[in-house]
């Protein structure tokens, strides 16, 4: 039996996974198609940081059975739903400093044999991509790599008492680390070897090295799941794709009060009312919204409002969007004199959505720019003067607020404080805008 590569994200898997599928070592499965029968036919599972944890939770009995019979699961990202008994909710490092992201081995594991961890610790000199906290170490699990002086267990492996093994990497996808050193393909291959039954910790260590007894972690937040509202008046409706960053941004205590309805993208057709504001969070896997393209079009034709933030490929499911992707420079700020050049416009000064939002709040990094239709109101531009945030009231009877900025992904990932500053202003502004 081979490994399921669970495809939750939009776009193709890496060449290495495609080649492994051709060799019969991996089966690429769209998450929407995952079933108990498919799980039972495989012995390994790889999931990425765009995993729909809500959908996965509905398969918990099948996942338990998969593990009980010896299955191996490589889990990337932050655990925010109770997918496996004995695993706790992700907790970030509290008020981290740069030294808290130093990466060091705790116990050796074959996935990392011969790899210098310093080559994984940063990405173009920026720390935090590898991890910013941990999925807490289950009882009996062995820490593999740790962050900071306390060795916060960002990587661990667990031989479940009932059977099966789970490798947890609580950061951005491990198979995407070490890009500047050419390590990503090798890491991807090693992960696949492991899920297909390759070397692990054999024999299991009797007295493994451990992280610090007390770890500098923030308390876990409370996430209450999807919800609806039958109240009259204008509502803010947010489709959650079940990713950890959507769940934290929409359900976490900082902003959840703003959202009247939190549903799946597939429920929008039954949920949306013409006067609702539909806010599609950034980095929603594009295929989820492409399937709702007609629903969104009807909403706009009825005079509704759509807020579409970055990295969700709004050009594929909204009308009249001309978008050009650009390479992302996330390391520019390492030079204290650098200026990314992002500026809010004069029109932003009087726009209700931009109250309190200045250049600083829209500056972290860039993913692309737009050519808005004539008559649209541009609210922010990149360093080349190209629009990155605008309001379009001319293309449809409704209103589109479109941006290439991706604050919800970063806030939901506990990464890049500027994104939280933006949301601290944009969320109440949108709430006030909804109640005008």
C-alpha positions as CSV (number, residue, x, y, z in Angstrom):
1,X,0.0,0.0,0.0
2,X,1.1,3.5,-0.7
3,X,0.8,7.0,0.8
4,X,-2.1,9.4,0.3
5,X,-0.9,12.8,-0.6
6,X,-3.9,14.8,0.4
7,X,-4.3,17.8,-1.9
8,X,-6.1,20.6,-0.1
9,X,-4.4,23.5,-1.9
10,X,-5.0,24.9,-5.4
11,X,-2.5,24.0,-8.1
12,X,-0.3,21.0,-8.8
13,X,1.7,19.1,-6.2
14,X,5.5,19.3,-6.5
15,X,7.3,17.4,-9.2
16,X,8.6,14.9,-6.7
17,X,5.1,14.0,-5.6
18,X,3.9,13.7,-9.2
19,X,6.8,11.4,-10.0
20,X,6.1,9.3,-6.9
21,X,2.5,9.0,-8.0
22,X,3.7,7.7,-11.3
23,X,5.9,5.1,-9.5
24,X,2.9,4.0,-7.4
25,X,4.5,5.3,-4.2
26,X,1.9,8.0,-3.6
27,X,-1.8,8.5,-4.5
28,X,-2.8,12.2,-5.0
29,X,-6.2,12.6,-3.5
30,X,-8.3,15.8,-3.6
31,X,-9.4,16.4,0.0
32,X,-13.1,16.6,-1.1
33,X,-12.8,13.1,-2.4
34,X,-11.2,11.6,0.7
35,X,-13.3,8.8,2.2
36,X,-13.0,6.0,4.8
37,X,-12.6,3.5,1.9
38,X,-9.6,5.5,0.4
39,X,-8.0,5.8,3.9
40,X,-8.4,2.0,4.4
41,X,-6.6,1.3,1.2
42,X,-3.4,3.1,2.1
43,X,-0.8,2.9,4.8
44,X,0.5,6.5,4.8
45,X,-0.9,10.0,4.8
46,X,0.7,13.4,4.1
47,X,-1.3,16.6,4.9
48,X,-0.3,20.2,4.3
49,X,-1.0,23.5,6.1
50,X,-4.1,24.1,4.0
51,X,-5.7,21.0,5.3
52,X,-9.5,21.4,5.9
53,X,-9.5,20.4,9.6
54,X,-13.3,20.7,9.8
55,X,-13.7,18.2,6.9
56,X,-11.0,16.0,8.4
57,X,-12.9,15.9,11.7
58,X,-15.9,14.3,10.1
59,X,-13.6,11.4,9.2
60,X,-12.2,11.0,12.7
61,X,-13.4,7.4,13.1
62,X,-11.8,6.4,9.8
63,X,-8.6,8.3,10.7
64,X,-8.5,6.4,14.0
65,X,-8.9,3.1,12.2
66,X,-6.2,4.1,9.7
67,X,-3.8,4.7,12.6
68,X,-4.9,1.7,14.7
69,X,-3.8,-0.7,12.0
70,X,-0.4,0.9,11.8
71,X,-0.8,3.8,9.4
72,X,1.6,6.7,9.4
73,X,0.5,10.3,9.2
74,X,2.9,13.3,8.5
75,X,1.0,16.3,9.7
76,X,2.1,19.9,8.7
77,X,0.7,23.0,10.4
78,X,-1.1,23.9,13.5
79,X,-3.6,21.5,15.0
80,X,-6.8,23.4,16.0
81,X,-9.4,20.7,15.8
82,X,-9.4,17.5,17.9
83,X,-8.5,15.2,15.1
84,X,-6.7,12.6,17.2
85,X,-7.3,11.7,20.8
86,X,-4.1,12.5,22.8
87,X,-3.1,15.5,20.6
88,X,-3.5,19.0,21.9
89,X,-4.2,22.3,20.3
90,X,-1.4,24.3,18.8
91,X,0.2,26.9,21.1
92,X,2.5,29.7,19.9
93,X,5.6,30.9,21.7
94,X,4.6,33.9,23.8
95,X,6.1,37.2,22.8
96,X,8.9,35.6,20.8
97,X,12.2,37.2,20.1
98,X,14.6,36.2,17.3
99,X,16.5,33.8,19.5
100,X,13.3,31.9,20.2
101,X,13.3,30.7,16.6
102,X,16.8,29.2,16.8
103,X,16.4,25.6,15.6
104,X,18.2,22.7,17.2
105,X,18.0,18.9,17.3
106,X,16.6,17.3,20.4
107,X,16.6,13.6,19.2
108,X,18.0,12.5,15.8
109,X,15.5,11.3,13.2
110,X,16.3,9.8,9.8
111,X,14.3,12.6,8.0
112,X,17.0,15.0,9.0
113,X,20.1,12.9,8.6
114,X,23.0,14.9,7.2
115,X,20.9,18.1,6.9
116,X,22.2,21.3,8.6
117,X,19.3,22.7,10.6
118,X,20.6,26.2,10.1
119,X,19.7,25.8,6.5
120,X,16.0,25.2,7.5
121,X,15.9,27.8,10.4
122,X,15.5,30.8,8.1
123,X,14.2,31.6,4.7
124,X,16.3,34.3,3.0
125,X,17.5,35.3,6.4
126,X,14.0,35.6,7.9
127,X,13.1,33.3,10.9
128,X,9.7,32.0,11.7
129,X,8.7,30.1,8.6
130,X,9.9,26.9,10.0
131,X,7.8,27.2,13.2
132,X,6.6,29.6,15.8
133,X,5.3,27.3,18.5
134,X,4.2,23.7,18.7
135,X,1.5,21.2,18.7
136,X,2.0,20.0,22.3
137,X,4.0,16.9,22.8
138,X,1.6,13.9,23.4
139,X,2.3,11.5,26.2
140,X,5.0,9.2,25.0
141,X,6.0,11.2,22.0
142,X,9.6,12.0,21.2
143,X,10.7,15.5,20.4
144,X,12.8,15.7,17.2
145,X,13.7,19.4,16.8
146,X,13.1,22.3,19.2
147,X,12.9,26.1,19.0
148,X,14.9,28.4,21.2
149,X,16.6,27.8,24.5
150,X,13.6,25.8,25.8
151,X,13.6,23.5,22.8
152,X,9.9,24.1,22.1
153,X,9.1,20.8,20.2
154,X,8.3,22.1,16.8
155,X,8.9,18.6,15.4
156,X,8.0,15.3,17.2
157,X,7.1,11.8,16.4
158,X,4.5,9.7,18.3
159,X,4.0,6.0,18.4
160,X,0.3,5.9,19.4
161,X,-0.5,3.3,22.2
162,X,-3.3,1.9,19.9
163,X,-1.1,1.8,16.9
164,X,0.3,3.9,14.1
165,X,2.7,6.8,14.1
166,X,2.3,10.5,13.7
167,X,5.0,13.0,12.8
168,X,4.0,16.5,13.6
169,X,5.8,19.5,12.0
170,X,4.0,22.6,13.4
171,X,5.1,25.2,10.9
172,X,4.9,25.9,7.2
173,X,5.0,22.7,5.1
174,X,8.3,21.0,5.7
175,X,8.6,20.0,2.1
176,X,8.9,23.7,1.3
177,X,11.7,24.4,3.6
178,X,15.4,25.0,2.6
179,X,14.5,26.2,-0.8
180,X,17.5,28.5,-1.2
181,X,19.7,25.4,-0.4
182,X,17.8,23.1,-2.8
183,X,16.7,20.9,0.2
184,X,12.9,20.9,-0.5
185,X,12.9,18.0,-3.0
186,X,15.0,15.9,-0.6
187,X,12.8,16.6,2.4
188,X,9.7,15.8,0.3
189,X,11.3,12.5,-0.7
190,X,12.3,11.6,2.9
191,X,8.8,12.4,4.2
192,X,7.3,10.0,1.6
193,X,9.8,7.3,2.5
194,X,8.8,7.7,6.2
195,X,5.1,7.5,5.5
196,X,5.6,4.4,3.4
197,X,7.2,2.6,6.3
198,X,10.8,3.8,6.2
199,X,13.2,4.2,9.1
200,X,11.9,6.0,12.2
201,X,13.1,5.7,15.8
202,X,13.8,2.0,15.9
203,X,14.2,0.8,18.5
204,X,12.0,3.4,20.2
205,X,14.3,5.4,22.7
206,X,13.7,4.5,26.3
207,X,15.1,7.8,27.6
208,X,14.9,10.4,24.9
209,X,16.1,13.9,25.4
210,X,13.3,16.3,26.3
211,X,12.4,19.9,25.9
212,X,12.4,22.2,28.9
213,X,9.9,21.2,31.6
214,X,8.2,24.6,31.4
215,X,7.7,26.0,27.9
216,X,7.3,29.7,27.0
217,X,3.9,29.2,25.2
218,X,0.8,31.2,25.1
219,X,-2.5,29.7,26.3
220,X,-4.6,27.9,23.7
221,X,-7.5,29.9,22.3
222,X,-11.1,28.8,22.1
223,X,-12.6,28.1,18.7
224,X,-16.3,27.4,18.6
225,X,-16.8,26.3,15.0
226,X,-19.1,27.3,12.2
227,X,-22.2,29.3,13.0
228,X,-25.2,30.9,11.4
229,X,-27.4,33.9,12.2
230,X,-31.0,34.6,11.4
231,X,-31.0,38.2,12.5
232,X,-32.4,40.8,10.2
233,X,-30.2,43.5,8.6
234,X,-26.9,43.4,6.9
235,X,-24.6,40.6,8.0
236,X,-20.9,39.8,7.5
237,X,-20.7,36.2,6.1
238,X,-17.3,34.5,6.1
239,X,-16.7,31.1,4.3
240,X,-14.1,29.1,6.2
241,X,-12.1,26.5,4.3
242,X,-11.2,24.8,7.6
243,X,-7.5,25.8,7.5
244,X,-5.9,26.5,10.8
245,X,-5.4,30.2,9.8
246,X,-9.0,30.6,8.7
247,X,-10.2,29.0,12.0
248,X,-8.0,31.3,14.2
249,X,-8.8,34.5,12.2
250,X,-12.6,33.8,12.1
251,X,-13.2,32.0,15.3
252,X,-10.4,33.4,17.6
253,X,-11.4,35.8,20.3
254,X,-9.8,38.9,18.6
255,X,-12.2,39.2,15.7
256,X,-14.9,36.5,15.9
257,X,-17.5,39.1,17.1
258,X,-17.4,40.7,13.7
259,X,-18.7,37.7,11.8
260,X,-22.4,36.9,11.9
261,X,-22.1,33.8,9.8
262,X,-19.2,31.4,9.5
263,X,-19.9,28.6,7.0
264,X,-18.2,26.5,4.4
265,X,-17.8,27.9,0.9
266,X,-20.2,25.1,-0.3
267,X,-23.0,26.5,2.0
268,X,-23.0,30.0,0.5
269,X,-25.8,29.3,-1.9
270,X,-28.1,28.5,1.0
271,X,-26.8,31.2,3.3
272,X,-26.2,34.5,1.4
273,X,-28.8,37.3,1.4
274,X,-28.6,40.2,-1.0
275,X,-27.7,42.7,1.6
276,X,-24.9,40.6,3.2
277,X,-21.2,41.3,3.0
278,X,-19.4,38.2,1.8
279,X,-15.8,38.3,3.2
280,X,-13.7,35.6,1.6
281,X,-10.6,35.2,3.7
282,X,-7.1,35.3,2.2
283,X,-5.5,32.0,1.1
284,X,-8.8,30.3,0.7
285,X,-8.0,27.4,-1.6
286,X,-9.2,28.8,-5.0
287,X,-11.0,25.6,-6.1
288,X,-13.4,26.1,-3.2
289,X,-14.5,29.5,-4.5
290,X,-14.3,28.6,-8.2
291,X,-17.1,26.1,-7.5
292,X,-19.1,29.0,-6.0
293,X,-18.5,31.4,-8.9
294,X,-22.2,31.5,-9.9
295,X,-23.3,32.0,-6.3
296,X,-21.0,35.0,-6.0
297,X,-22.1,36.4,-9.3
298,X,-25.7,36.2,-8.3
299,X,-24.9,38.0,-5.0
300,X,-23.2,40.8,-6.9
301,X,-26.0,41.1,-9.4
302,X,-28.5,41.4,-6.5
303,X,-26.4,44.4,-5.1
304,X,-24.4,42.4,-2.5
305,X,-20.9,43.2,-1.4
306,X,-17.8,40.9,-1.7
307,X,-14.5,41.4,0.1
308,X,-11.8,39.3,-1.5
309,X,-8.4,39.3,0.1
310,X,-5.1,38.0,-1.3
311,X,-3.8,34.7,-2.4
312,X,-7.3,33.2,-3.1
313,X,-7.1,33.8,-6.9
314,X,-10.1,36.1,-7.0
315,X,-9.4,36.6,-10.7
316,X,-10.7,33.1,-11.2
317,X,-14.1,33.5,-9.5
318,X,-14.9,37.3,-9.5
319,X,-15.8,39.3,-12.6
320,X,-13.7,42.1,-14.1
321,X,-10.5,41.2,-12.2
322,X,-7.2,41.8,-14.0
323,X,-4.4,40.5,-11.7
324,X,-0.6,40.1,-12.2
325,X,1.4,38.0,-9.7
326,X,4.8,39.3,-8.6
327,X,7.6,37.5,-6.8
328,X,7.3,38.0,-3.1
329,X,10.1,39.8,-1.2
330,X,9.6,39.0,2.5
331,X,13.2,39.8,3.5
332,X,13.3,43.5,2.5
333,X,12.9,44.7,6.1
334,X,16.2,43.1,7.2
335,X,17.8,46.3,5.8
336,X,16.7,49.0,8.4
337,X,16.8,51.7,5.7
338,X,14.6,49.7,3.2
339,X,11.2,50.9,2.2
340,X,8.8,48.5,0.4
341,X,7.1,51.6,-1.0
342,X,3.5,50.7,-0.2
343,X,1.3,53.7,0.2
344,X,-2.3,54.4,0.9
345,X,-3.9,56.8,-1.5
346,X,-5.5,60.2,-1.0
347,X,-8.9,58.6,-1.6
348,X,-8.2,56.3,1.4
349,X,-8.1,59.2,3.8
350,X,-11.9,59.7,3.5
351,X,-12.9,56.1,2.8
352,X,-14.8,54.5,5.7
353,X,-13.0,51.1,5.3
354,X,-9.6,52.8,5.7
355,X,-10.1,54.8,8.9
356,X,-6.9,54.6,10.9
357,X,-5.1,52.6,8.2
358,X,-1.9,54.2,7.0
359,X,1.2,53.1,5.1
360,X,2.6,51.2,8.0
361,X,-0.6,49.0,8.3
362,X,-0.6,47.9,4.7
363,X,3.1,47.1,4.5
364,X,4.5,43.6,5.1
365,X,5.1,42.1,1.6
366,X,3.5,41.9,-1.8
367,X,2.0,39.1,-4.0
368,X,0.7,41.0,-7.0
369,X,-1.2,44.0,-8.4
370,X,-4.4,44.8,-10.2
371,X,-5.7,46.9,-13.1
372,X,-9.0,48.1,-11.7
373,X,-11.8,49.2,-14.1
374,X,-12.2,52.9,-14.8
375,X,-14.2,54.5,-12.0
376,X,-13.0,52.1,-9.3
377,X,-11.5,53.7,-6.1
378,X,-7.9,52.7,-5.5
379,X,-7.1,52.6,-1.7
380,X,-3.5,51.4,-1.7
381,X,-0.6,51.1,-4.2
382,X,2.7,49.2,-4.3
383,X,6.1,50.9,-4.7
384,X,5.6,51.1,-8.5
385,X,2.3,52.9,-8.1
386,X,0.2,49.8,-9.0
387,X,-3.1,49.1,-7.2
388,X,-3.1,46.4,-4.4
389,X,-6.3,47.4,-2.7
390,X,-9.4,48.9,-4.4
391,X,-13.2,49.3,-4.3
392,X,-15.2,48.5,-7.4
393,X,-18.7,49.8,-7.6
394,X,-18.9,50.0,-11.4
395,X,-18.4,46.5,-12.8
396,X,-21.6,45.0,-11.2
397,X,-24.7,46.3,-9.4
398,X,-22.9,45.3,-6.2
399,X,-19.6,46.2,-4.6
400,X,-16.3,44.4,-4.7
401,X,-13.4,45.2,-2.3
402,X,-10.4,43.5,-3.7
403,X,-6.8,43.2,-2.4
404,X,-3.7,41.1,-2.9
405,X,-2.8,41.6,0.8
406,X,-3.1,38.4,2.9
407,X,-3.5,39.5,6.5
408,X,-5.7,36.7,7.7
409,X,-3.2,34.1,6.7
410,X,-0.4,35.7,8.7
411,X,-2.6,36.7,11.7
412,X,-4.0,33.1,11.8
413,X,-0.4,31.8,11.6
414,X,0.8,34.0,14.5
415,X,3.3,35.5,12.1
416,X,4.0,39.2,11.0
417,X,2.5,41.7,13.5
418,X,1.7,44.3,10.7
419,X,-1.0,42.0,9.5
420,X,-2.7,42.1,12.9
421,X,-2.4,45.9,13.0
422,X,-4.2,46.0,9.7
423,X,-7.0,43.7,10.8
424,X,-7.3,45.6,14.1
425,X,-8.5,48.6,12.0
426,X,-10.1,46.9,9.0
427,X,-12.4,44.6,10.9
428,X,-14.2,47.3,12.9
429,X,-14.2,49.6,9.9
430,X,-16.0,46.9,7.9
431,X,-18.4,46.2,10.8
432,X,-19.2,49.9,10.9
433,X,-19.5,49.9,7.0
434,X,-22.0,47.0,7.3
435,X,-24.2,49.0,9.7
436,X,-24.3,52.2,7.7
